[in-house]
């Protein structure tokens, strides 16, 4: 079975989890996903990851060997410092 592309992994996650923001990068073996979902409200990081694995289902075990993820709620994502121009001394 062919290794999934980042776009496929992104689609798998989107199919099983409503996301405000979803970005997946990777090379077919190792993936890094940034996922912002209101469903993460009140969940620990471990539970959030389990929720993503649940969305991926069987495909996760068969195809995706390494998936790193950053899981944020919309509020957490909004509170992250922007990359440009907001440095306080």
The first five atom37 places (N, CA, C, CB, O) and aatype in JSON, in Angstrom:
{
  "aatype": [20, 20, 20, 20, 20, 20, 20, 20, 20, 20, 20, 20, 20, 20, 20, 20, 20, 20, 20, 20, 20, 20, 20, 20, 20, 20, 20, 20, 20, 20, 20, 20, 20, 20, 20, 20, 20, 20, 20, 20, 20, 20, 20, 20, 20, 20, 20, 20, 20, 20, 20, 20, 20, 20, 20, 20, 20, 20, 20, 20, 20, 20, 20, 20, 20, 20, 20, 20, 20, 20, 20, 20, 20, 20, 20, 20, 20, 20, 20, 20, 20, 20, 20, 20, 20, 20, 20, 20, 20],
  "atom_mask": [
    [1, 1, 1, 1, 1],
    [1, 1, 1, 1, 1],
    [1, 1, 1, 1, 1],
    [1, 1, 1, 1, 1],
    [1, 1, 1, 1, 1],
    [1, 1, 1, 1, 1],
    [1, 1, 1, 1, 1],
    [1, 1, 1, 1, 1],
    [1, 1, 1, 1, 1],
    [1, 1, 1, 1, 1],
    [1, 1, 1, 1, 1],
    [1, 1, 1, 1, 1],
    [1, 1, 1, 1, 1],
    [1, 1, 1, 1, 1],
    [1, 1, 1, 1, 1],
    [1, 1, 1, 1, 1],
    [1, 1, 1, 1, 1],
    [1, 1, 1, 1, 1],
    [1, 1, 1, 1, 1],
    [1, 1, 1, 1, 1],
    [1, 1, 1, 1, 1],
    [1, 1, 1, 1, 1],
    [1, 1, 1, 1, 1],
    [1, 1, 1, 1, 1],
    [1, 1, 1, 1, 1],
    [1, 1, 1, 1, 1],
    [1, 1, 1, 1, 1],
    [1, 1, 1, 1, 1],
    [1, 1, 1, 1, 1],
    [1, 1, 1, 1, 1],
    [1, 1, 1, 1, 1],
    [1, 1, 1, 1, 1],
    [1, 1, 1, 1, 1],
    [1, 1, 1, 1, 1],
    [1, 1, 1, 1, 1],
    [1, 1, 1, 1, 1],
    [1, 1, 1, 1, 1],
    [1, 1, 1, 1, 1],
    [1, 1, 1, 1, 1],
    [1, 1, 1, 1, 1],
    [1, 1, 1, 1, 1],
    [1, 1, 1, 1, 1],
    [1, 1, 1, 1, 1],
    [1, 1, 1, 1, 1],
    [1, 1, 1, 1, 1],
    [1, 1, 1, 1, 1],
    [1, 1, 1, 1, 1],
    [1, 1, 1, 1, 1],
    [1, 1, 1, 1, 1],
    [1, 1, 1, 1, 1],
    [1, 1, 1, 1, 1],
    [1, 1, 1, 1, 1],
    [1, 1, 1, 1, 1],
    [1, 1, 1, 1, 1],
    [1, 1, 1, 1, 1],
    [1, 1, 1, 1, 1],
    [1, 1, 1, 1, 1],
    [1, 1, 1, 1, 1],
    [1, 1, 1, 1, 1],
    [1, 1, 1, 1, 1],
    [1, 1, 1, 1, 1],
    [1, 1, 1, 1, 1],
    [1, 1, 1, 1, 1],
    [1, 1, 1, 1, 1],
    [1, 1, 1, 1, 1],
    [1, 1, 1, 1, 1],
    [1, 1, 1, 1, 1],
    [1, 1, 1, 1, 1],
    [1, 1, 1, 1, 1],
    [1, 1, 1, 1, 1],
    [1, 1, 1, 1, 1],
    [1, 1, 1, 1, 1],
    [1, 1, 1, 1, 1],
    [1, 1, 1, 1, 1],
    [1, 1, 1, 1, 1],
    [1, 1, 1, 1, 1],
    [1, 1, 1, 1, 1],
    [1, 1, 1, 1, 1],
    [1, 1, 1, 1, 1],
    [1, 1, 1, 1, 1],
    [1, 1, 1, 1, 1],
    [1, 1, 1, 1, 1],
    [1, 1, 1, 1, 1],
    [1, 1, 1, 1, 1],
    [1, 1, 1, 1, 1],
    [1, 1, 1, 1, 1],
    [1, 1, 1, 1, 1],
    [1, 1, 1, 1, 1],
    [1, 1, 1, 1, 1]
  ],
  "atom_positions": [
    [[0.85, -1.19, 0.0], [0.0, 0.0, 0.0], [0.89, 1.25, 0.0], [-0.97, 0.0, 1.24], [1.86, 1.34, 0.75]],
    [[0.54, 2.19, -0.85], [1.37, 3.39, -0.98], [1.32, 4.24, 0.29], [0.91, 4.23, -2.19], [0.31, 4.27, 0.99]],
    [[2.42, 4.92, 0.56], [2.43, 5.84, 1.69], [1.48, 6.99, 1.4], [3.87, 6.36, 1.99], [1.4, 7.46, 0.26]],
    [[0.77, 7.45, 2.42], [-0.15, 8.57, 2.19], [0.61, 9.87, 1.98], [-1.13, 8.71, 3.37], [1.71, 10.04, 2.49]],
    [[0.01, 10.77, 1.24], [0.58, 12.11, 1.09], [0.08, 12.99, 2.23], [0.2, 12.72, -0.3], [-0.93, 12.66, 2.86]],
    [[0.76, 14.1, 2.5], [0.24, 15.02, 3.52], [-1.21, 15.44, 3.25], [1.13, 16.27, 3.6], [-2.0, 15.59, 4.18]],
    [[-1.55, 15.62, 1.97], [-2.93, 16.02, 1.63], [-3.92, 14.93, 2.02], [-3.05, 16.31, 0.11], [-5.02, 15.23, 2.49]],
    [[-3.54, 13.67, 1.85], [-4.42, 12.57, 2.22], [-4.59, 12.5, 3.74], [-3.86, 11.24, 1.69], [-5.7, 12.31, 4.24]],
    [[-3.49, 12.65, 4.45], [-3.57, 12.63, 5.91], [-4.46, 13.76, 6.38], [-2.15, 12.75, 6.55], [-5.29, 13.58, 7.28]],
    [[-4.3, 14.93, 5.77], [-5.12, 16.09, 6.13], [-6.6, 15.77, 5.89], [-4.69, 17.34, 5.32], [-7.45, 16.12, 6.7]],
    [[-6.89, 15.12, 4.77], [-8.27, 14.78, 4.44], [-8.83, 13.77, 5.45], [-8.36, 14.21, 3.02], [-9.98, 13.88, 5.87]],
    [[-8.02, 12.79, 5.83], [-8.45, 11.78, 6.81], [-8.84, 12.46, 8.12], [-7.32, 10.75, 7.06], [-9.88, 12.16, 8.71]],
    [[-7.99, 13.39, 8.58], [-8.26, 14.08, 9.84], [-9.53, 14.93, 9.7], [-7.06, 14.96, 10.27], [-10.39, 14.92, 10.57]],
    [[-9.62, 15.66, 8.59], [-10.77, 16.54, 8.37], [-12.08, 15.76, 8.31], [-10.57, 17.35, 7.09], [-13.12, 16.24, 8.74]],
    [[-12.01, 14.55, 7.76], [-13.22, 13.72, 7.65], [-13.75, 13.32, 9.02], [-12.92, 12.47, 6.83], [-14.96, 13.15, 9.19]],
    [[-12.85, 13.18, 9.99], [-13.28, 12.66, 11.29], [-13.28, 13.68, 12.41], [-12.41, 11.55, 11.67], [-13.68, 13.37, 13.54]],
    [[-12.85, 14.91, 12.12], [-12.72, 15.9, 13.17], [-12.96, 17.29, 12.59], [-11.32, 15.83, 13.85], [-12.25, 17.7, 11.67]],
    [[-13.97, 18.02, 13.1], [-14.18, 19.38, 12.59], [-13.06, 20.3, 13.05], [-15.55, 19.93, 13.06], [-12.84, 20.45, 14.25]],
    [[-12.36, 20.9, 12.12], [-11.18, 21.72, 12.44], [-11.38, 23.15, 11.97], [-9.91, 21.12, 11.81], [-11.9, 23.4, 10.89]],
    [[-10.94, 24.08, 12.81], [-10.92, 25.48, 12.4], [-9.69, 25.73, 11.51], [-10.9, 26.43, 13.64], [-9.72, 26.53, 10.58]],
    [[-8.61, 25.02, 11.83], [-7.38, 25.13, 11.06], [-6.75, 23.76, 11.03], [-6.4, 26.2, 11.66], [-6.71, 23.06, 12.04]],
    [[-6.25, 23.36, 9.87], [-5.62, 22.05, 9.74], [-4.52, 22.14, 8.71], [-6.66, 20.96, 9.34], [-4.76, 22.44, 7.54]],
    [[-3.3, 21.89, 9.15], [-2.15, 21.91, 8.25], [-1.37, 20.62, 8.48], [-1.25, 23.18, 8.48], [-1.09, 20.25, 9.62]],
    [[-1.02, 19.95, 7.4], [-0.22, 18.73, 7.52], [0.97, 18.84, 6.57], [-1.07, 17.45, 7.21], [0.81, 19.13, 5.38]],
    [[2.15, 18.6, 7.12], [3.35, 18.54, 6.29], [3.95, 17.16, 6.49], [4.38, 19.67, 6.66], [3.73, 16.52, 7.52]],
    [[4.73, 16.7, 5.49], [5.36, 15.42, 5.67], [5.94, 14.87, 4.39], [4.4, 14.45, 6.24], [5.79, 15.45, 3.32]],
    [[6.61, 13.73, 4.53], [7.33, 13.13, 3.4], [6.82, 11.72, 3.09], [8.83, 13.09, 3.69], [7.47, 10.98, 2.36]],
    [[5.67, 11.36, 3.64], [5.15, 10.02, 3.42], [5.41, 9.08, 4.57], [5.73, 9.45, 2.17], [4.68, 8.11, 4.76]],
    [[6.45, 9.35, 5.33], [6.79, 8.53, 6.5], [6.58, 9.3, 7.8], [8.23, 8.05, 6.41], [6.03, 8.77, 8.77]],
    [[7.02, 10.53, 7.79], [6.92, 11.37, 8.99], [6.05, 12.57, 8.67], [8.32, 11.81, 9.5], [6.23, 13.25, 7.67]],
    [[5.1, 12.81, 9.55], [4.15, 13.9, 9.34], [4.14, 14.82, 10.54], [2.76, 13.35, 9.07], [4.36, 14.4, 11.68]],
    [[3.86, 16.09, 10.26], [3.65, 17.05, 11.33], [2.34, 17.77, 11.06], [4.83, 18.05, 11.45], [2.19, 18.42, 10.02]],
    [[1.42, 17.66, 11.99], [0.1, 18.27, 11.81], [-0.11, 19.37, 12.84], [-1.01, 17.21, 11.91], [0.2, 19.2, 14.02]],
    [[-0.65, 20.49, 12.39], [-1.14, 21.53, 13.28], [-2.65, 21.52, 13.17], [-0.53, 22.95, 12.93], [-3.21, 21.73, 12.09]],
    [[-3.31, 21.27, 14.3], [-4.76, 21.08, 14.29], [-5.4, 22.01, 15.32], [-5.12, 19.6, 14.59], [-5.08, 21.96, 16.51]],
    [[-6.29, 22.86, 14.85], [-7.05, 23.73, 15.75], [-8.51, 23.3, 15.66], [-6.88, 25.25, 15.37], [-9.13, 23.38, 14.61]],
    [[-9.04, 22.84, 16.79], [-10.42, 22.35, 16.8], [-11.1, 22.7, 18.11], [-10.46, 20.83, 16.58], [-10.51, 22.58, 19.19]],
    [[-12.35, 23.14, 18.0], [-13.14, 23.43, 19.2], [-13.39, 22.15, 20.01], [-14.48, 24.08, 18.82], [-13.68, 22.22, 21.21]],
    [[-13.27, 20.99, 19.37], [-13.49, 19.73, 20.08], [-12.41, 19.48, 21.15], [-13.51, 18.58, 19.09], [-12.6, 18.64, 22.03]],
    [[-11.3, 20.2, 21.07], [-10.21, 20.01, 22.04], [-10.47, 20.74, 23.36], [-8.9, 20.47, 21.44], [-9.74, 20.54, 24.33]],
    [[-11.5, 21.59, 23.4], [-11.8, 22.35, 24.62], [-11.93, 21.39, 25.81], [-13.1, 23.18, 24.45], [-12.69, 20.43, 25.76]],
    [[-11.19, 21.66, 26.85], [-11.32, 20.88, 28.07], [-10.6, 19.54, 28.05], [-12.74, 20.65, 28.35], [-10.67, 18.79, 29.03]],
    [[-9.92, 19.2, 26.95], [-9.21, 17.93, 26.88], [-7.72, 18.13, 27.13], [-9.42, 17.27, 25.5], [-7.13, 19.14, 26.75]],
    [[-7.12, 17.14, 27.78], [-5.66, 17.16, 27.96], [-5.0, 16.88, 26.6], [-5.2, 16.1, 29.03], [-5.65, 16.46, 25.65]],
    [[-3.7, 17.13, 26.53], [-2.97, 16.9, 25.29], [-3.09, 15.45, 24.84], [-1.49, 17.29, 25.45], [-3.25, 15.16, 23.66]],
    [[-3.01, 14.53, 25.8], [-3.12, 13.11, 25.48], [-4.49, 12.8, 24.87], [-2.88, 12.24, 26.75], [-4.59, 12.11, 23.86]],
    [[-5.55, 13.32, 25.51], [-6.9, 13.07, 25.0], [-7.1, 13.7, 23.62], [-7.95, 13.61, 26.0], [-7.8, 13.15, 22.77]],
    [[-6.49, 14.85, 23.42], [-6.59, 15.49, 22.1], [-5.96, 14.6, 21.03], [-5.9, 16.88, 22.1], [-6.52, 14.41, 19.95]],
    [[-4.79, 14.06, 21.36], [-4.11, 13.19, 20.4], [-4.95, 11.94, 20.14], [-2.71, 12.8, 20.92], [-5.05, 11.48, 19.0]],
    [[-5.54, 11.39, 21.19], [-6.39, 10.22, 21.03], [-7.58, 10.53, 20.11], [-6.9, 9.71, 22.39], [-8.01, 9.71, 19.31]],
    [[-8.09, 11.76, 20.25], [-9.22, 12.18, 19.43], [-8.81, 12.23, 17.95], [-9.74, 13.57, 19.89], [-9.59, 11.86, 17.07]],
    [[-7.59, 12.68, 17.68], [-7.1, 12.72, 16.3], [-6.89, 11.3, 15.77], [-5.77, 13.54, 16.21], [-7.26, 10.99, 14.64]],
    [[-6.29, 10.44, 16.6], [-6.1, 9.04, 16.18], [-7.44, 8.38, 15.89], [-5.35, 8.25, 17.27], [-7.57, 7.58, 14.96]],
    [[-8.43, 8.71, 16.7], [-9.78, 8.18, 16.51], [-10.31, 8.62, 15.13], [-10.73, 8.66, 17.65], [-10.92, 7.84, 14.42]],
    [[-10.06, 9.88, 14.78], [-10.5, 10.39, 13.48], [-9.79, 9.65, 12.34], [-10.23, 11.91, 13.38], [-10.39, 9.38, 11.3]],
    [[-8.53, 9.34, 12.55], [-7.76, 8.64, 11.51], [-8.14, 7.17, 11.41], [-6.27, 8.78, 11.78], [-8.08, 6.57, 10.34]],
    [[-8.52, 6.58, 12.55], [-8.99, 5.21, 12.56], [-7.94, 4.21, 12.1], [-10.19, 5.09, 11.69], [-6.76, 4.35, 12.42]],
    [[-8.36, 3.21, 11.36], [-7.48, 2.12, 10.94], [-6.31, 2.61, 10.1], [-8.26, 1.08, 10.17], [-5.22, 2.04, 10.15]],
    [[-6.54, 3.65, 9.33], [-5.49, 4.15, 8.43], [-4.25, 4.54, 9.2], [-5.99, 5.34, 7.62], [-3.13, 4.4, 8.72]],
    [[-4.47, 5.04, 10.42], [-3.34, 5.46, 11.24], [-2.4, 4.3, 11.48], [-3.81, 6.04, 12.57], [-1.18, 4.42, 11.3]],
    [[-2.96, 3.17, 11.9], [-2.13, 2.02, 12.26], [-1.46, 1.42, 11.04], [-2.95, 0.97, 12.97], [-0.33, 0.94, 11.12]],
    [[-2.16, 1.42, 9.92], [-1.62, 0.77, 8.74], [-0.59, 1.62, 8.01], [-2.74, 0.41, 7.8], [0.41, 1.1, 7.51]],
    [[-0.83, 2.91, 7.95], [-0.06, 3.73, 7.01], [0.84, 4.77, 7.63], [-0.98, 4.39, 6.1], [1.91, 5.07, 7.09]],
    [[0.43, 5.33, 8.74], [1.16, 6.5, 9.2], [2.05, 6.11, 10.36], [0.19, 7.63, 9.62], [1.59, 5.82, 11.47]],
    [[3.33, 6.1, 10.09], [4.28, 5.54, 11.05], [4.73, 6.57, 12.08], [5.48, 4.99, 10.32], [5.05, 6.23, 13.22]],
    [[4.76, 7.8, 11.67], [5.18, 8.84, 12.6], [4.37, 10.1, 12.35], [6.7, 9.13, 12.47], [4.47, 10.72, 11.29]],
    [[3.58, 10.46, 13.32], [2.78, 11.68, 13.21], [3.0, 12.5, 14.46], [1.27, 11.36, 13.01], [2.64, 12.09, 15.56]],
    [[3.59, 13.68, 14.28], [3.71, 14.63, 15.38], [2.58, 15.61, 15.21], [5.12, 15.35, 15.4], [2.22, 15.97, 14.08]],
    [[2.02, 16.05, 16.3], [0.96, 17.03, 16.15], [0.95, 18.08, 17.23], [-0.35, 16.34, 16.12], [1.36, 17.84, 18.37]],
    [[0.49, 19.23, 16.83], [0.28, 20.34, 17.74], [-1.23, 20.52, 17.75], [1.06, 21.67, 17.3], [-1.82, 20.86, 16.73]],
    [[-1.85, 20.31, 18.9], [-3.31, 20.38, 19.0], [-3.7, 21.58, 19.85], [-3.9, 19.07, 19.6], [-3.29, 21.7, 21.01]],
    [[-4.49, 22.48, 19.27], [-4.87, 23.72, 19.95], [-6.37, 23.93, 19.85], [-4.12, 24.92, 19.36], [-7.01, 23.52, 18.88]],
    [[-6.94, 24.58, 20.85], [-8.3, 25.08, 20.73], [-8.24, 26.42, 19.99], [-9.0, 25.23, 22.14], [-7.17, 27.03, 19.92]],
    [[-9.36, 26.87, 19.45], [-9.35, 28.19, 18.8], [-8.84, 29.3, 19.73], [-10.75, 28.54, 18.31], [-8.12, 30.2, 19.3]],
    [[-9.21, 29.23, 21.02], [-8.76, 30.25, 21.98], [-7.25, 30.19, 22.17], [-9.47, 30.07, 23.33], [-6.58, 31.23, 22.2]],
    [[-6.71, 28.98, 22.29], [-5.25, 28.83, 22.45], [-4.53, 29.32, 21.2], [-4.88, 27.36, 22.73], [-3.49, 29.98, 21.29]],
    [[-5.09, 28.99, 20.05], [-4.48, 29.41, 18.8], [-4.48, 30.92, 18.68], [-5.2, 28.78, 17.61], [-3.5, 31.52, 18.23]],
    [[-5.59, 31.55, 19.09], [-5.69, 33.0, 19.04], [-4.76, 33.7, 20.01], [-7.1, 33.43, 19.32], [-4.35, 34.84, 19.79]],
    [[-4.42, 32.99, 21.1], [-3.57, 33.58, 22.13], [-2.08, 33.42, 21.83], [-3.88, 32.95, 23.47], [-1.24, 34.01, 22.5]],
    [[-1.75, 32.61, 20.81], [-0.33, 32.42, 20.48], [0.25, 33.72, 19.96], [-0.15, 31.29, 19.44], [-0.39, 34.42, 19.18]],
    [[1.46, 34.04, 20.37], [2.08, 35.27, 19.86], [2.32, 35.15, 18.35], [3.42, 35.56, 20.6], [2.77, 34.11, 17.87]],
    [[2.02, 36.2, 17.64], [2.28, 36.21, 16.2], [3.79, 36.25, 15.97], [1.57, 37.43, 15.51], [4.55, 36.73, 16.81]],
    [[4.21, 35.76, 14.83], [5.64, 35.66, 14.54], [6.28, 37.04, 14.36], [5.86, 34.82, 13.28], [7.45, 37.23, 14.71]],
    [[5.52, 37.98, 13.83], [6.13, 39.25, 13.44], [5.78, 40.4, 14.39], [5.71, 39.62, 12.04], [4.62, 40.63, 14.71]],
    [[6.8, 41.09, 14.83], [6.64, 42.42, 15.38], [6.01, 42.56, 16.75], [5.87, 43.18, 14.48], [5.65, 43.67, 17.13]],
    [[5.86, 41.49, 17.51], [5.21, 41.64, 18.82], [6.17, 41.25, 19.95], [3.94, 40.77, 18.9], [5.76, 40.64, 20.93]],
    [[7.43, 41.6, 19.81], [8.39, 41.24, 20.83], [8.46, 42.33, 21.89], [9.77, 40.99, 20.21], [8.69, 43.5, 21.58]],
    [[8.27, 41.94, 23.14], [8.36, 42.9, 24.24], [9.71, 42.74, 24.9], [7.22, 42.71, 25.26], [10.17, 41.62, 25.13]],
    [[10.36, 43.85, 25.21], [11.7, 43.77, 25.84], [11.62, 43.17, 27.25], [12.34, 45.16, 25.91], [12.65, 43.03, 27.91]]
  ]
}
